[in-house]
């Protein structure tokens, strides 16, 4: 059975949306459209949630002291650092 | 002056290295090479962009160079775009609301990191710059020397790869029905 044309158009739009900025106006419009395709909505939502999880897990860590010390040494800035 | 710049930016450059290169040793090498290169080329810094933007680009290029060297020894692969026509009517398991609270779970954090490690470099670089470093599409395209449409396609594929890996992990752990 051929899928309704609006489903295909919606699916294309979702594909495009994956490359758009999350939280943008376009994203919001697509979210409205996705109400017509619950599977796509779930897929899209879980994708967004995985990005958010990555932002937590990959959050910035402090530069280890030993790394900083070696950097200053390599750059021959040891004395300057002490003077700061 | 140089010491002040190192103090100001070394942590951010190191974190960029960690995200792109996925291990401490390579991130430290990248950090050192970035500052050495920046100080050697300081005369070419014209102040058109901020110092951070300038040194950030040097850092990305050094990281990319390392990744390209590594990728010569690895099998590169392409991620296919999902066939959305086939999504319609399929049962796509939603994630329970408590998943976000599991982010402190060690196994869960490892699974997230492993999926990102497994992502091919050409997709991971785009994901890191766009979604973690939060660069714009235009800036990511400029830094990686890609077209904006290519950035968008790679970003979508990266996100879906990571999403699918997480779903597989959640199912295996019994967190998804």
gemmi code that builds the backbone of each chain (N, CA, C; Angstrom):
import gemmi

chains = {
    "A": [
        ("UNK", (0.841, -1.198, 0.000), (0.000, 0.000, 0.000), (0.879, 1.251, 0.000)),
        ("UNK", (0.549, 2.189, -0.871), (1.343, 3.414, -0.937), (1.057, 4.290, 0.279)),
        ("UNK", (2.112, 4.852, 0.844), (1.933, 5.714, 2.017), (1.346, 7.046, 1.589)),
        ("UNK", (0.530, 7.656, 2.443), (0.003, 8.978, 2.125), (1.146, 9.965, 1.852)),
        ("UNK", (0.918, 10.883, 0.924), (1.983, 11.810, 0.521), (2.483, 12.642, 1.711)),
        ("UNK", (1.531, 13.008, 2.598), (1.951, 13.870, 3.710), (2.929, 13.156, 4.645)),
        ("UNK", (2.822, 11.810, 4.736), (3.760, 11.052, 5.573), (5.176, 11.152, 5.004)),
        ("UNK", (5.244, 10.987, 3.696), (6.560, 11.028, 3.044), (7.177, 12.416, 3.219)),
        ("UNK", (6.353, 13.436, 3.014), (6.847, 14.809, 3.166), (7.312, 15.056, 4.603)),
        ("UNK", (6.541, 14.538, 5.522), (6.877, 14.698, 6.941), (8.211, 14.014, 7.245)),
        ("UNK", (8.355, 12.827, 6.716), (9.580, 12.076, 6.963), (10.809, 12.809, 6.410)),
        ("UNK", (10.641, 13.394, 5.235), (11.756, 14.159, 4.649), (12.103, 15.345, 5.553)),
        ("UNK", (11.062, 15.951, 6.064), (11.268, 17.135, 6.912), (12.003, 16.748, 8.204)),
        ("UNK", (11.648, 15.592, 8.709), (12.331, 15.128, 9.925), (13.812, 14.910, 9.637)),
        ("UNK", (14.080, 14.312, 8.489), (15.480, 14.105, 8.100), (16.220, 15.438, 8.082)),
        ("UNK", (15.633, 16.410, 7.456), (16.259, 17.731, 7.391), (16.431, 18.301, 8.792)),
        ("UNK", (15.438, 18.061, 9.598), (15.468, 18.632, 10.945), (16.616, 18.082, 11.773)),
        ("UNK", (16.993, 16.887, 11.527), (18.094, 16.328, 12.309), (19.380, 17.126, 12.111)),
        ("UNK", (19.420, 17.868, 11.031), (20.600, 18.701, 10.800), (20.403, 20.132, 11.240)),
        ("UNK", (19.237, 20.443, 11.720), (18.966, 21.824, 12.136), (19.259, 21.994, 13.611)),
        ("UNK", (19.320, 23.213, 14.029), (19.613, 23.492, 15.438), (18.450, 23.063, 16.313)),
        ("UNK", (18.777, 22.259, 17.332), (17.739, 21.831, 18.271), (17.272, 23.060, 19.059)),
        ("UNK", (15.967, 23.177, 19.166), (15.413, 24.315, 19.890), (15.104, 25.502, 18.993)),
        ("UNK", (15.447, 25.393, 17.698), (15.165, 26.499, 16.774), (13.685, 26.522, 16.407)),
        ("UNK", (13.298, 27.573, 15.729), (11.895, 27.711, 15.294), (11.512, 26.534, 14.388)),
        ("UNK", (12.416, 26.168, 13.512), (12.164, 25.045, 12.594), (11.901, 23.760, 13.374)),
        ("UNK", (12.684, 23.539, 14.402), (12.495, 22.343, 15.233), (11.089, 22.333, 15.829)),
        ("UNK", (10.673, 23.476, 16.295), (9.338, 23.536, 16.919), (8.236, 23.247, 15.894)),
        ("UNK", (8.421, 23.770, 14.693), (7.426, 23.504, 13.641), (7.375, 22.012, 13.317)),
        ("UNK", (8.538, 21.418, 13.262), (8.604, 19.988, 12.936), (7.975, 19.163, 14.058)),
        ("UNK", (8.207, 19.592, 15.269), (7.608, 18.860, 16.390), (6.088, 18.847, 16.271)),
        ("UNK", (5.554, 19.966, 15.829), (4.094, 20.014, 15.634), (3.673, 19.016, 14.557)),
        ("UNK", (4.436, 19.026, 13.475), (4.120, 18.100, 12.380), (4.244, 16.639, 12.819)),
        ("UNK", (5.171, 16.413, 13.700), (5.432, 15.025, 14.093), (4.316, 14.394, 14.906)),
        ("UNK", (3.446, 15.211, 15.351), (2.312, 14.654, 16.084), (1.512, 13.687, 15.194)),
        ("UNK", (1.661, 13.905, 13.886), (0.942, 13.020, 12.962), (1.644, 11.680, 12.797)),
        ("UNK", (2.876, 11.583, 13.248), (3.656, 10.342, 13.091), (4.260, 10.002, 14.456)),
        ("UNK", (3.531, 9.297, 15.301), (4.020, 9.048, 16.663), (5.349, 8.309, 16.713)),
        ("UNK", (5.597, 7.428, 15.758), (6.867, 6.691, 15.755), (8.045, 7.647, 15.529)),
        ("UNK", (7.819, 8.573, 14.601), (8.870, 9.560, 14.300), (9.092, 10.468, 15.504)),
        ("UNK", (8.017, 10.789, 16.171), (8.102, 11.668, 17.352), (8.943, 10.997, 18.442)),
        ("UNK", (8.664, 9.719, 18.673), (9.429, 8.977, 19.688), (10.909, 8.922, 19.284)),
        ("UNK", (11.131, 8.637, 18.019), (12.500, 8.534, 17.511), (13.232, 9.865, 17.688)),
        ("UNK", (12.561, 10.921, 17.320), (13.141, 12.265, 17.415), (13.390, 12.647, 18.879)),
        ("UNK", (12.411, 12.395, 19.729), (12.549, 12.739, 21.152), (13.725, 11.998, 21.795)),
        ("UNK", (13.840, 10.730, 21.498), (14.926, 9.958, 22.114), (16.286, 10.402, 21.571)),
        ("UNK", (16.297, 10.848, 20.325), (17.543, 11.380, 19.775), (17.948, 12.668, 20.508)),
        ("UNK", (16.964, 13.525, 20.729), (17.235, 14.763, 21.472), (17.720, 14.465, 22.893)),
        ("UNK", (17.103, 13.476, 23.488), (17.487, 13.123, 24.860), (18.903, 12.559, 24.905)),
        ("UNK", (19.271, 11.822, 23.862), (20.635, 11.280, 23.864), (21.656, 12.414, 23.731)),
        ("UNK", (21.340, 13.450, 22.956), (22.253, 14.602, 22.851), (22.408, 15.263, 24.227)),
        ("UNK", (21.291, 15.411, 24.930), (21.343, 16.031, 26.268), (22.168, 15.192, 27.236)),
        ("UNK", (22.021, 13.881, 27.130), (22.823, 12.994, 27.990), (24.310, 13.176, 27.713)),
        ("UNK", (24.641, 13.308, 26.435), (26.047, 13.505, 26.080), (26.583, 14.823, 26.617)),
        ("UNK", (25.746, 15.828, 26.647), (26.220, 17.120, 27.176), (26.552, 17.007, 28.663)),
        ("UNK", (25.861, 16.119, 29.355), (26.147, 15.902, 30.782), (27.420, 15.060, 30.937)),
        ("UNK", (27.453, 13.958, 30.207), (28.569, 13.017, 30.365), (29.893, 13.604, 29.861)),
        ("UNK", (29.797, 14.396, 28.808), (31.011, 14.962, 28.208), (31.270, 16.387, 28.697)),
        ("UNK", (30.741, 16.714, 29.852), (30.936, 18.053, 30.394), (32.425, 18.310, 30.631)),
        ("UNK", (32.802, 19.590, 30.607), (34.222, 19.930, 30.743), (34.778, 19.510, 32.096)),
        ("UNK", (35.987, 18.960, 32.062), (36.645, 18.612, 33.325), (37.776, 19.611, 33.562)),
        ("UNK", (38.200, 19.692, 34.797), (39.301, 20.603, 35.123), (40.602, 20.055, 34.539)),
        ("UNK", (41.468, 20.962, 34.125), (42.767, 20.543, 33.596), (43.590, 19.946, 34.742)),
        ("UNK", (44.026, 18.690, 34.592), (44.836, 18.101, 35.672), (46.112, 18.914, 35.922)),
        ("UNK", (46.472, 19.026, 37.202), (47.632, 19.840, 37.570), (48.900, 19.355, 36.862)),
        ("UNK", (49.044, 18.026, 36.785), (50.254, 17.475, 36.156), (50.321, 17.852, 34.670)),
        ("UNK", (49.164, 17.880, 34.009), (49.125, 18.241, 32.585), (49.530, 19.704, 32.427)),
        ("UNK", (48.998, 20.534, 33.317), (49.323, 21.966, 33.281), (50.819, 22.189, 33.513)),
        ("UNK", (51.356, 21.472, 34.468), (52.788, 21.634, 34.782), (53.665, 21.221, 33.603)),
        ("UNK", (53.291, 20.110, 32.966), (54.081, 19.660, 31.808), (53.966, 20.650, 30.646)),
        ("UNK", (52.782, 21.228, 30.500), (52.583, 22.205, 29.421), (53.494, 23.420, 29.622)),
        ("UNK", (53.515, 23.933, 30.847), (54.367, 25.097, 31.130), (55.845, 24.749, 30.920)),
        ("UNK", (56.174, 23.509, 31.270), (57.572, 23.096, 31.115), (57.938, 23.016, 29.624)),
        ("UNK", (57.062, 22.383, 28.836), (57.309, 22.249, 27.394), (57.435, 23.619, 26.734)),
        ("UNK", (56.600, 24.535, 27.193), (56.607, 25.874, 26.592), (57.697, 26.760, 27.202)),
        ("UNK", (58.415, 26.189, 28.160), (59.483, 26.922, 28.824), (58.947, 28.183, 29.505)),
        ("UNK", (57.803, 28.012, 30.155), (57.162, 29.157, 30.817), (57.150, 28.983, 32.336)),
        ("UNK", (57.911, 28.022, 32.810), (57.895, 27.721, 34.248), (58.138, 28.955, 35.110)),
        ("UNK", (59.180, 29.695, 34.754), (59.534, 30.847, 35.582), (58.435, 31.913, 35.509)),
        ("UNK", (57.912, 32.107, 34.297), (56.847, 33.109, 34.124), (55.638, 32.749, 34.965)),
        ("UNK", (55.330, 31.435, 35.023), (54.157, 31.001, 35.788), (54.347, 31.331, 37.271)),
        ("UNK", (55.545, 31.118, 37.747), (55.810, 31.399, 39.158), (55.658, 32.891, 39.446)),
        ("UNK", (56.004, 33.697, 38.428), (55.944, 35.149, 38.613), (54.523, 35.697, 38.560)),
        ("UNK", (53.602, 34.907, 38.007), (52.222, 35.401, 37.839), (51.517, 35.624, 39.169)),
    ],
    "B": [
        ("UNK", (52.774, 37.468, 29.329), (51.725, 37.467, 28.293), (51.393, 36.027, 27.858)),
        ("UNK", (52.441, 35.280, 27.438), (52.213, 33.901, 26.990), (51.690, 33.041, 28.126)),
        ("UNK", (52.268, 33.231, 29.291), (51.846, 32.460, 30.450), (50.377, 32.731, 30.780)),
        ("UNK", (49.979, 33.971, 30.636), (48.588, 34.365, 30.902), (47.647, 33.679, 29.903)),
        ("UNK", (48.047, 33.639, 28.639), (47.209, 32.994, 27.609), (47.061, 31.497, 27.880)),
        ("UNK", (48.146, 30.880, 28.312), (48.089, 29.448, 28.630), (47.133, 29.216, 29.793)),
        ("UNK", (47.257, 30.041, 30.804), (46.379, 29.902, 31.975), (44.908, 30.085, 31.576)),
        ("UNK", (44.670, 31.041, 30.689), (43.292, 31.359, 30.277), (42.640, 30.240, 29.453)),
        ("UNK", (43.397, 29.663, 28.521), (42.771, 28.806, 27.512), (43.157, 27.334, 27.555)),
        ("UNK", (44.116, 26.955, 28.362), (44.597, 25.563, 28.299), (43.515, 24.552, 28.665)),
        ("UNK", (42.692, 24.881, 29.642), (41.667, 23.923, 30.060), (40.653, 23.675, 28.931)),
        ("UNK", (40.237, 24.737, 28.259), (39.240, 24.575, 27.182), (39.821, 23.815, 25.993)),
        ("UNK", (41.079, 24.088, 25.690), (41.715, 23.371, 24.571), (41.895, 21.890, 24.939)),
        ("UNK", (42.259, 21.648, 26.189), (42.435, 20.256, 26.638), (41.101, 19.495, 26.556)),
        ("UNK", (40.029, 20.118, 26.963), (38.716, 19.478, 26.898), (38.281, 19.220, 25.450)),
        ("UNK", (38.612, 20.149, 24.571), (38.347, 19.925, 23.147), (39.112, 18.684, 22.679)),
        ("UNK", (40.365, 18.585, 23.101), (41.182, 17.428, 22.741), (40.603, 16.126, 23.275)),
        ("UNK", (40.162, 16.160, 24.510), (39.551, 14.958, 25.095), (38.322, 14.523, 24.313)),
        ("UNK", (37.487, 15.483, 23.971), (36.257, 15.157, 23.253), (36.539, 14.627, 21.850)),
        ("UNK", (37.532, 15.201, 21.205), (37.799, 14.768, 19.831), (38.644, 13.513, 19.764)),
        ("UNK", (39.623, 13.412, 20.658), (40.606, 12.324, 20.536), (40.332, 11.144, 21.455)),
        ("UNK", (39.508, 11.350, 22.491), (38.974, 10.282, 23.323), (39.970, 9.637, 24.272)),
        ("UNK", (41.161, 10.229, 24.446), (42.016, 9.710, 25.516), (42.947, 10.803, 26.026)),
        ("UNK", (43.369, 10.637, 27.271), (44.121, 11.687, 27.970), (45.469, 11.994, 27.312)),
        ("UNK", (46.166, 10.946, 26.897), (47.517, 11.151, 26.345), (47.460, 11.965, 25.052)),
        ("UNK", (46.555, 11.572, 24.158), (46.438, 12.301, 22.894), (45.955, 13.732, 23.124)),
        ("UNK", (45.069, 13.898, 24.098), (44.572, 15.247, 24.405), (45.711, 16.125, 24.926)),
        ("UNK", (46.577, 15.532, 25.746), (47.707, 16.310, 26.271), (48.684, 16.663, 25.149)),
        ("UNK", (48.965, 15.698, 24.271), (49.836, 15.981, 23.117), (49.263, 17.119, 22.286)),
        ("UNK", (47.965, 17.008, 22.022), (47.292, 18.027, 21.209), (47.372, 19.394, 21.882)),
        ("UNK", (47.200, 19.427, 23.191), (47.270, 20.677, 23.950), (48.647, 21.318, 23.794)),
        ("UNK", (49.669, 20.507, 23.983), (51.036, 21.043, 23.888), (51.336, 21.532, 22.470)),
        ("UNK", (50.967, 20.712, 21.478), (51.230, 21.095, 20.087), (50.475, 22.365, 19.706)),
        ("UNK", (49.277, 22.503, 20.257), (48.466, 23.680, 19.931), (49.151, 24.955, 20.413)),
        ("UNK", (49.618, 24.945, 21.653), (50.253, 26.166, 22.173), (51.614, 26.407, 21.531)),
        ("UNK", (52.346, 25.338, 21.260), (53.649, 25.521, 20.589), (53.414, 26.168, 19.222)),
        ("UNK", (52.455, 25.616, 18.463), (52.153, 26.158, 17.134), (51.672, 27.604, 17.231)),
        ("UNK", (50.781, 27.854, 18.191), (50.224, 29.206, 18.334), (51.335, 30.217, 18.628)),
        ("UNK", (52.243, 29.869, 19.518), (53.297, 30.827, 19.876), (54.294, 31.001, 18.729)),
        ("UNK", (54.496, 29.910, 17.965), (55.398, 30.041, 16.809), (54.786, 30.939, 15.737)),
        ("UNK", (53.455, 30.894, 15.645), (52.776, 31.654, 14.575), (52.131, 32.935, 15.092)),
        ("UNK", (52.486, 33.319, 16.276), (51.829, 34.475, 16.896), (51.882, 35.711, 15.991)),
        ("UNK", (52.958, 35.851, 15.232), (53.104, 37.024, 14.359), (52.001, 37.080, 13.294)),
        ("UNK", (51.409, 35.883, 12.990), (50.368, 35.860, 11.947), (48.965, 36.107, 12.523)),
        ("UNK", (48.867, 36.223, 13.832), (47.568, 36.515, 14.448), (47.276, 38.009, 14.277)),
        ("UNK", (46.257, 38.284, 13.458), (45.971, 39.682, 13.103), (44.894, 40.315, 13.989)),
        ("UNK", (44.329, 39.522, 14.850), (43.297, 40.085, 15.725), (41.945, 40.236, 15.059)),
        ("UNK", (41.759, 39.612, 13.873), (40.452, 39.695, 13.193), (39.394, 38.918, 13.983)),
        ("UNK", (39.825, 37.821, 14.578), (38.939, 37.067, 15.467), (39.581, 37.129, 16.859)),
        ("UNK", (38.890, 36.595, 17.846), (39.474, 36.607, 19.185), (40.656, 35.639, 19.220)),
        ("UNK", (41.527, 35.800, 20.201), (42.654, 34.887, 20.324), (42.145, 33.468, 20.525)),
        ("UNK", (41.063, 33.342, 21.302), (40.540, 31.998, 21.555), (40.072, 31.331, 20.265)),
        ("UNK", (39.343, 32.083, 19.430), (38.867, 31.524, 18.150), (40.053, 31.063, 17.309)),
        ("UNK", (41.096, 31.878, 17.325), (42.287, 31.577, 16.523), (42.984, 30.314, 17.034)),
        ("UNK", (43.214, 30.254, 18.322), (43.943, 29.088, 18.871), (43.044, 27.841, 18.850)),
        ("UNK", (41.740, 28.052, 18.964), (40.784, 26.936, 18.907), (40.896, 26.241, 17.541)),
        ("UNK", (40.982, 27.055, 16.491), (41.091, 26.490, 15.140), (42.405, 25.717, 14.985)),
        ("UNK", (43.456, 26.247, 15.562), (44.738, 25.522, 15.528), (44.562, 24.169, 16.231)),
        ("UNK", (43.900, 24.198, 17.376), (43.672, 22.960, 18.135), (42.856, 21.940, 17.362)),
        ("UNK", (41.797, 22.400, 16.711), (40.957, 21.483, 15.926), (41.782, 20.860, 14.801)),
        ("UNK", (42.589, 21.679, 14.130), (43.387, 21.155, 13.016), (44.406, 20.127, 13.487)),
        ("UNK", (44.993, 20.380, 14.645), (45.961, 19.408, 15.179), (45.235, 18.106, 15.562)),
        ("UNK", (44.084, 18.237, 16.178), (43.304, 17.036, 16.536), (42.897, 16.268, 15.283)),
        ("UNK", (42.462, 16.999, 14.265), (42.050, 16.329, 13.017), (43.230, 15.608, 12.372)),
        ("UNK", (44.392, 16.235, 12.422), (45.593, 15.600, 11.873), (45.878, 14.284, 12.582)),
        ("UNK", (45.746, 14.290, 13.893), (45.973, 13.060, 14.662), (44.924, 12.005, 14.313)),
        ("UNK", (43.687, 12.438, 14.189), (42.613, 11.488, 13.869), (42.820, 10.886, 12.483)),
        ("UNK", (43.286, 11.716, 11.562), (43.510, 11.193, 10.201), (44.631, 10.164, 10.187)),
        ("UNK", (45.663, 10.435, 10.982), (46.754, 9.450, 11.085), (46.213, 8.141, 11.651)),
        ("UNK", (45.408, 8.248, 12.708), (44.840, 7.044, 13.328), (43.917, 6.320, 12.362)),
        ("UNK", (43.127, 7.085, 11.610), (42.099, 6.457, 10.770), (42.705, 5.685, 9.602)),
        ("UNK", (43.995, 5.974, 9.293), (44.643, 5.188, 8.238), (44.782, 3.729, 8.668)),
        ("UNK", (44.789, 3.534, 9.979), (44.946, 2.166, 10.495), (43.592, 1.551, 10.866)),
        ("UNK", (42.536, 2.319, 10.685), (41.214, 1.818, 11.053), (40.322, 1.730, 9.819)),
        ("UNK", (39.304, 0.915, 9.948), (38.350, 0.813, 8.838), (37.314, 1.917, 9.011)),
        ("UNK", (37.225, 2.768, 8.015), (36.232, 3.837, 8.057), (34.904, 3.284, 7.548)),
        ("UNK", (33.836, 3.769, 8.086), (32.542, 3.287, 7.624), (31.578, 4.451, 7.474)),
        ("UNK", (30.541, 4.207, 6.724), (29.504, 5.222, 6.554), (28.267, 4.778, 7.308)),
        ("UNK", (27.566, 5.736, 7.848), (26.305, 5.435, 8.513), (25.195, 5.803, 7.538)),
        ("UNK", (24.328, 4.863, 7.324), (23.221, 5.128, 6.400), (22.172, 5.999, 7.074)),
        ("UNK", (21.552, 6.837, 6.268), (20.434, 7.611, 6.808), (19.293, 6.653, 7.121)),
        ("UNK", (18.567, 6.909, 8.181), (17.444, 6.021, 8.484), (16.380, 6.109, 7.410)),
        ("UNK", (15.783, 4.991, 7.141), (14.716, 4.958, 6.149), (13.408, 5.286, 6.859)),
        ("UNK", (13.060, 6.548, 6.838), (11.916, 6.973, 7.631), (10.589, 6.407, 7.144)),
        ("UNK", (10.566, 6.061, 5.873), (9.323, 5.448, 5.379), (9.056, 4.147, 6.119)),
        ("UNK", (10.141, 3.491, 6.519), (9.979, 2.228, 7.249), (9.735, 2.423, 8.742)),
        ("UNK", (9.960, 3.641, 9.215), (9.688, 3.913, 10.633), (8.195, 3.906, 10.915)),
        ("UNK", (7.446, 4.386, 9.936), (6.007, 4.532, 10.126), (5.377, 3.161, 10.371)),
        ("UNK", (4.678, 3.047, 11.481), (4.010, 1.784, 11.784), (4.853, 0.834, 12.607)),
        ("UNK", (6.150, 1.133, 12.724), (7.003, 0.273, 13.559), (6.829, 0.648, 15.021)),
        ("UNK", (7.083, -0.307, 15.907), (7.003, 0.016, 17.332), (8.381, 0.536, 17.756)),
        ("UNK", (8.450, 1.821, 18.016), (9.700, 2.430, 18.480), (9.565, 2.633, 19.986)),
        ("UNK", (10.392, 1.930, 20.742), (10.266, 2.003, 22.202), (10.676, 3.384, 22.715)),
        ("UNK", (9.794, 3.988, 23.488), (10.142, 5.267, 24.118), (11.032, 4.984, 25.332)),
        ("UNK", (11.837, 5.982, 25.712), (12.695, 5.794, 26.876), (11.942, 6.243, 28.129)),
        ("UNK", (12.092, 5.503, 29.211), (11.412, 5.935, 30.439), (11.973, 7.267, 30.940)),
        ("UNK", (11.137, 7.971, 31.691), (11.525, 9.314, 32.138), (12.743, 9.300, 33.055)),
        ("UNK", (12.948, 8.190, 33.738), (14.041, 8.172, 34.717), (15.428, 8.011, 34.079)),
        ("UNK", (15.497, 7.854, 32.755), (16.801, 7.632, 32.105), (17.796, 8.748, 32.464)),
        ("UNK", (17.323, 9.977, 32.465), (18.223, 11.098, 32.757), (18.844, 10.978, 34.158)),
        ("UNK", (18.101, 10.356, 35.070), (18.648, 10.220, 36.435), (19.720, 9.115, 36.488)),
        ("UNK", (19.779, 8.304, 35.454), (20.750, 7.200, 35.418), (22.130, 7.669, 34.958)),
        ("UNK", (22.221, 8.949, 34.624), (23.464, 9.426, 34.036), (24.640, 9.363, 35.024)),
        ("UNK", (24.342, 9.252, 36.307), (25.424, 9.107, 37.280), (25.856, 7.641, 37.437)),
        ("UNK", (25.074, 6.741, 36.832), (25.389, 5.308, 36.870), (26.654, 5.043, 36.039)),
        ("UNK", (27.620, 4.381, 36.672), (28.922, 4.191, 36.011), (28.801, 3.442, 34.682)),
        ("UNK", (28.023, 2.346, 34.700), (27.868, 1.543, 33.483), (27.243, 2.353, 32.359)),
        ("UNK", (26.299, 3.175, 32.750), (25.596, 3.999, 31.766), (26.546, 5.027, 31.143)),
        ("UNK", (27.351, 5.652, 31.989), (28.317, 6.644, 31.491), (29.326, 5.978, 30.556)),
        ("UNK", (29.759, 4.777, 30.945), (30.717, 4.054, 30.094), (30.076, 3.737, 28.747)),
        ("UNK", (28.816, 3.282, 28.790), (28.121, 2.940, 27.535), (28.013, 4.155, 26.615)),
        ("UNK", (27.725, 5.310, 27.202), (27.636, 6.533, 26.397), (28.989, 6.864, 25.772)),
        ("UNK", (30.035, 6.748, 26.572), (31.369, 7.080, 26.079), (31.835, 6.087, 25.007)),
        ("UNK", (31.526, 4.814, 25.231), (31.949, 3.799, 24.250), (31.260, 4.034, 22.902)),
        ("UNK", (29.988, 4.397, 22.949), (29.269, 4.656, 21.690), (29.916, 5.819, 20.945)),
        ("UNK", (30.316, 6.846, 21.685), (30.971, 7.992, 21.033), (32.362, 7.601, 20.528)),
        ("UNK", (33.056, 6.746, 21.283), (34.359, 6.237, 20.823), (34.195, 5.468, 19.511)),
        ("UNK", (33.100, 4.715, 19.418), (32.866, 3.861, 18.250), (32.421, 4.633, 17.010)),
        ("UNK", (31.979, 5.835, 17.230), (31.501, 6.638, 16.101), (32.681, 7.023, 15.211)),
        ("UNK", (32.552, 6.811, 13.930), (33.622, 7.135, 12.991), (34.025, 8.611, 13.138)),
        ("UNK", (35.315, 8.859, 12.985), (35.874, 10.203, 13.210), (35.153, 11.285, 12.403)),
        ("UNK", (34.770, 10.962, 11.167), (34.177, 12.020, 10.330), (32.821, 12.480, 10.868)),
        ("UNK", (32.138, 11.596, 11.571), (30.863, 11.984, 12.196), (31.100, 12.566, 13.594)),
        ("UNK", (32.060, 11.957, 14.309), (32.302, 12.393, 15.684), (32.787, 13.841, 15.751)),
        ("UNK", (33.658, 14.221, 14.811), (34.164, 15.599, 14.817), (33.019, 16.592, 14.697)),
        ("UNK", (32.084, 16.288, 13.816), (30.934, 17.182, 13.631), (30.077, 17.198, 14.898)),
        ("UNK", (29.832, 16.031, 15.470), (29.012, 15.949, 16.688), (29.674, 16.723, 17.839)),
        ("UNK", (30.983, 16.539, 17.977), (31.696, 17.223, 19.068), (31.609, 18.738, 18.907)),
        ("UNK", (31.887, 19.211, 17.698), (31.891, 20.670, 17.502), (30.488, 21.263, 17.576)),
        ("UNK", (29.505, 20.581, 17.003), (28.139, 21.131, 16.984), (27.409, 20.919, 18.318)),
        ("UNK", (27.400, 19.707, 18.788), (26.542, 19.409, 19.941), (27.238, 19.539, 21.291)),
        ("UNK", (28.544, 19.356, 21.333), (29.228, 19.470, 22.625), (29.909, 20.826, 22.774)),
        ("UNK", (30.634, 21.230, 21.743), (31.283, 22.544, 21.801), (30.285, 23.665, 21.446)),
        ("UNK", (29.181, 23.282, 20.886), (28.075, 24.189, 20.546), (28.469, 25.292, 19.559)),
        ("UNK", (29.297, 24.911, 18.580), (29.583, 25.813, 17.475), (28.377, 25.824, 16.540)),
        ("UNK", (28.219, 26.910, 15.790), (27.131, 26.969, 14.806), (27.452, 26.034, 13.645)),
        ("UNK", (26.443, 25.768, 12.834), (26.672, 24.951, 11.634), (27.703, 25.621, 10.734)),
        ("UNK", (27.574, 26.939, 10.574), (28.497, 27.668, 9.691), (29.931, 27.600, 10.210)),
        ("UNK", (30.093, 27.797, 11.511), (31.439, 27.768, 12.091), (32.036, 26.359, 12.020)),
        ("UNK", (31.193, 25.351, 12.275), (31.669, 23.962, 12.189), (32.126, 23.657, 10.762)),
        ("UNK", (31.324, 24.098, 9.807), (31.668, 23.868, 8.397), (32.998, 24.542, 8.058)),
        ("UNK", (33.177, 25.754, 8.569), (34.402, 26.508, 8.291), (35.619, 25.813, 8.913)),
        ("UNK", (35.484, 25.427, 10.172), (36.612, 24.816, 10.881), (36.985, 23.465, 10.263)),
        ("UNK", (35.970, 22.682, 9.892), (36.239, 21.345, 9.354), (36.413, 21.342, 7.832)),
        ("UNK", (36.242, 22.528, 7.234), (36.353, 22.665, 5.770), (35.379, 21.746, 5.055)),
        ("UNK", (34.136, 21.813, 5.497), (33.045, 21.054, 4.884), (31.969, 22.043, 4.445)),
        ("UNK", (31.059, 21.584, 3.602), (29.910, 22.431, 3.285), (28.930, 22.359, 4.456)),
        ("UNK", (28.083, 23.360, 4.570), (27.108, 23.348, 5.669), (26.146, 22.161, 5.536)),
        ("UNK", (25.779, 21.827, 4.310), (24.853, 20.700, 4.143), (25.519, 19.389, 4.558)),
        ("UNK", (26.810, 19.294, 4.299), (27.546, 18.097, 4.717), (27.596, 18.008, 6.242)),
        ("UNK", (27.792, 19.153, 6.889), (27.791, 19.187, 8.357), (26.436, 18.700, 8.875)),
        ("UNK", (25.365, 19.186, 8.268), (24.023, 18.806, 8.725), (23.773, 17.306, 8.559)),
        ("UNK", (24.184, 16.785, 7.423), (23.970, 15.352, 7.163), (24.774, 14.513, 8.161)),
        ("UNK", (26.039, 14.889, 8.351), (26.886, 14.111, 9.270), (26.382, 14.218, 10.703)),
        ("UNK", (25.899, 15.395, 11.057), (25.398, 15.575, 12.423), (24.177, 14.696, 12.660)),
        ("UNK", (23.281, 14.685, 11.693), (22.083, 13.855, 11.834), (22.458, 12.377, 11.986)),
        ("UNK", (23.390, 11.946, 11.166), (23.796, 10.536, 11.227), (24.482, 10.213, 12.550)),
        ("UNK", (25.303, 11.146, 13.023), (25.978, 10.936, 14.310), (24.960, 10.817, 15.437)),
        ("UNK", (24.002, 11.727, 15.462), (22.991, 11.704, 16.527), (22.188, 10.410, 16.494)),
        ("UNK", (21.849, 9.970, 15.300), (21.049, 8.748, 15.197), (21.863, 7.511, 15.575)),
        ("UNK", (23.121, 7.513, 15.210), (24.006, 6.404, 15.595), (24.056, 6.307, 17.125)),
        ("UNK", (24.251, 7.443, 17.774), (24.362, 7.461, 19.237), (23.038, 7.101, 19.882)),
        ("UNK", (21.967, 7.592, 19.300), (20.625, 7.280, 19.826), (20.356, 5.770, 19.734)),
        ("UNK", (20.694, 5.192, 18.608), (20.449, 3.756, 18.420), (21.320, 2.912, 19.352)),
        ("UNK", (22.570, 3.365, 19.555), (23.430, 2.637, 20.488), (22.874, 2.690, 21.903)),
        ("UNK", (22.359, 3.849, 22.269), (21.797, 3.976, 23.613), (20.574, 3.092, 23.764)),
        ("UNK", (19.746, 3.053, 22.734), (18.555, 2.201, 22.797), (18.947, 0.741, 22.979)),
        ("UNK", (19.967, 0.315, 22.266), (20.433, -1.069, 22.380), (20.900, -1.344, 23.812)),
        ("UNK", (21.670, -0.398, 24.361), (22.160, -0.559, 25.740), (20.994, -0.610, 26.727)),
        ("UNK", (20.038, 0.289, 26.560), (18.910, 0.351, 27.499), (18.080, -0.930, 27.449)),
        ("UNK", (17.932, -1.479, 26.245), (17.196, -2.758, 26.102), (17.952, -3.874, 26.811)),
        ("UNK", (19.270, -3.894, 26.600), (20.092, -4.954, 27.198), (20.028, -4.896, 28.723)),
        ("UNK", (19.952, -3.684, 29.243), (19.902, -3.509, 30.701), (18.495, -3.711, 31.266)),
        ("UNK", (17.545, -3.932, 30.374), (16.172, -4.132, 30.811), (15.456, -2.845, 31.177)),
        ("UNK", (16.002, -1.718, 30.739), (15.374, -0.432, 31.045), (14.325, -0.057, 29.999)),
        ("UNK", (14.333, -0.784, 28.885), (13.321, -0.553, 27.847), (12.499, -1.809, 27.691)),
        ("UNK", (11.231, -1.628, 27.470), (10.357, -2.790, 27.264), (10.385, -3.149, 25.788)),
    ],
}
model = gemmi.Model(1)
for chain_id, residues in chains.items():
    chain = gemmi.Chain(chain_id)
    for i, (resn, *xyz) in enumerate(residues, 1):
        res = gemmi.Residue()
        res.name, res.seqid = resn, gemmi.SeqId(i, " ")
        for name, pos in zip(("N", "CA", "C"), xyz):
            atom = gemmi.Atom()
            atom.name, atom.element = name, gemmi.Element(name[0])
            atom.pos, atom.b_iso = gemmi.Position(*pos), 0.0
            res.add_atom(atom)
        chain.add_residue(res)
    model.add_chain(chain)
structure = gemmi.Structure()
structure.add_model(model)
structure.setup_entities()
